[in-house]
Amino acid sequence: MTDFRVENLTKSVGDKTVFSKIDFIIHPLDRIGLIGVNGTGKTTLLDVISGKAGFDGDNSPFFTRNDFKIEYLTQEPQFDETLSIMDTILSDDLAQMKAIKQYEQVLLALTEDPENEILQVSLSEVEAQMTAIEAWEVENQVKTVLSKLKLPDLTEQIKNLSGGQKRRVQLAQALLNPADLLLLDEPTNHLDVDTIAWLENYVKSARQTILFITHDRYFLDNLATRIFELDNGKLYEYQGNYQDYLQQKAERDERESAQHHKSKQLYKQELAWIRKSPQARATKQQARIDRFEDIKNEVNSVSSSEDLSINVATSRIGKKVINFEHVNFAFSADKPILTDFNLLVQNTDRIGIVGNNGTGKSTLLNLIDGELTPDAGTVDIGETIKIGYFSQQIKGLDESKRVINFLQEIADNSLTSSGESVSIVNLLEQFLFPRTTHGTLIAKLSGGEKKRLYLLKILLQQPNVLLLDEPTNDLDIATLTVLENFIQHYKGVVITVSHDRYFLDKVVNKLLVFDKGTVTEVHSGYSEYLATKVADQKPNKQVAAVPVVQVNDLEKARMTYSEKQEWSTIEESISSLESDISTIEQQMAVHGSDFTKLGELQAALDLKNNDLLDKYERYEYLAGFD
């Protein structure tokens, strides 16, 4: 295992220097979260590291061994649309992967023609080859990943998949192909909560070296061992996870604030001198002029993560907001989304809509906004209601226009919550669009910057009902933090679809849970709901229950020899682990005052619990053959 060292890396795009002369080292088994405001170059840095984009200068800034391999999950999947899922994911570069692909092909053919003796012989030969090269473990890993990512039949062509499915195929490809460094750009996008939780555990147990970008702060906190922050072309390093970063960042800001105050006073003195002294431009005063310019730059360079605020007025909202009465809606007769659905939205509600992909969460927002009409029943909207809909797909953002002109078509100024007038120029600056960018074509903005501009456009219209469809996708953490603060003080209704646990915990007090054609109203926060859900699903230890098993479409037609051996002993292994866990818990009760011993026992308990979880997953997988 080798370090990946970067020295003096600079990257410019057009006339903008994205980052300048940055240095860092990625050690084996590091899990590094990369954060920063949209537009600071996070994706660009991953592009450069992966080789997808170049760097400034002639000499390579990268130092590692020659055969160092990098896998990269980009935000936009790019595949050969004619290939199948299996051909896309399983690379022939690795002998085990090639053997697995052959095994799957023969197995599929044998499933369709089980009496074919030639295929039976071929299957035996392929199984023997897989045993010889120890491919069964890899094959089990492949099956687990594909099952957890809810991908369809391996033979399905890429061109027939939805955008979310293509993204999950790309994630499977990145996770399954061996690499020295795994680059992940927003890996939790398009994943439901259960899959995100599985991904956290999988990445931890895989012991891979990872550099990842994410807006999911729980994911970042649970996974990261270090944090890299891009800010004003520089890279800052913090040890630990997201919570550690917040503490260290606050300490750094406090130190820099004191230094900034000193520089500001010095800047004023120097500014007075240079205005009064035309002769100061003589050569002998050049050193002082240079010092003045340095100080001016230091004072004027404001951290891109500071001063982002959302302070816009909200239209008055009456008592009558939104009322669903006996609403039915379906895209097809065999797939109802809403059946006899009733919901009364009140003017202080903060509602989170959760559930698996494809259950109709966004459909509810489209019914409220009027983009869809119910098949039966009514959706009654109050007379004072003014809806702002922040959809997943940006709407009405003419990329041929310039940033400031686009907003000036809506209004020349805005009112704050206290009634003060704010110009569009100042409002853009509050949203981290410096004046130098106001004349920029929208087409040249990053994806996150476009989302931020789109949000500003919606808020500028002063809605009193905010519909937010996956608002955390493509928005940076700093913007999300301020959006959350804005929502907490917002004088209107918020209804949001989101898979972001952190965001939901901060902004909602009620949930609508979509599940297989039913909608359940839950009056609690999101983490509280998840804890209750997990508790309800937890097996009863007294009866040594194992998880309920459902057959997955991806399972094989029959077990391999090694899987049969594993199946014959797995219940005994589960019982043994449960017994070990019970013993450790008893020991913890005995040593309640010995904190050193308790720490050791807790570590042992965590390992046993992880092993038990793995066994449950294997039981679920193997039971699918019955």
Buried (B, 14 or more C-beta within 10 A) or exposed (E): EBBBBBBEBBBBEEEBBBBBBBEBEBBEEBBBBBBBBBBBBBBBBBBBBBEBBEBBEEEEBBEBEEEBEBBBBBBEBEBEEEBBBBBBBBBEEBBBBBBBBBBBBBBBBBEEEEEEEEBBEBBEEBBEBBBEEEBBEBBBBBBBBBBBBBBBEBEBBBEEBEEBBBBBBBBBBBBBBBBBBBBBBBBBBBBBBBBBBBBBBBBEEEEBBBBBBBBBBBBBBBBBBBBBBBBBBEBBBBEBBBEBBBEBBEEBBEEBEEEBEEBEEBBEEBBEBBEEEEEBEEEEBEEBBEEBEEBBEBBEEEBBBBEBBBBBBBBEBEEBBBBBBEBBBBEEEEEBBBBEBEBEBEBEBBBBBBBBBBBBBBBBBBBBBEEBEBBEBEBEBBEBBBBBBBBBEBEEBEEEBBBBBBBBEEBEBBBBBEEEEBEBBEBBBBBBBEEEBBEBBBEBBBBBBBBBBBBBBBBBBBBBBBBBBBBBBBBBBBBBBBBBBBBEEBEBBBBBBBBBBBBBBBBBEBBBBBEEEEBEEBEBBBEEBBEEBEEEEEBEEEEEEBBEBEEBEBBBEEBBEBBEEBBEEBEEBBEBBBEBBEBBEEBBEEBEEEEEBBEBBEEBBEEBEEBBBBBBBBBBBBBBBE
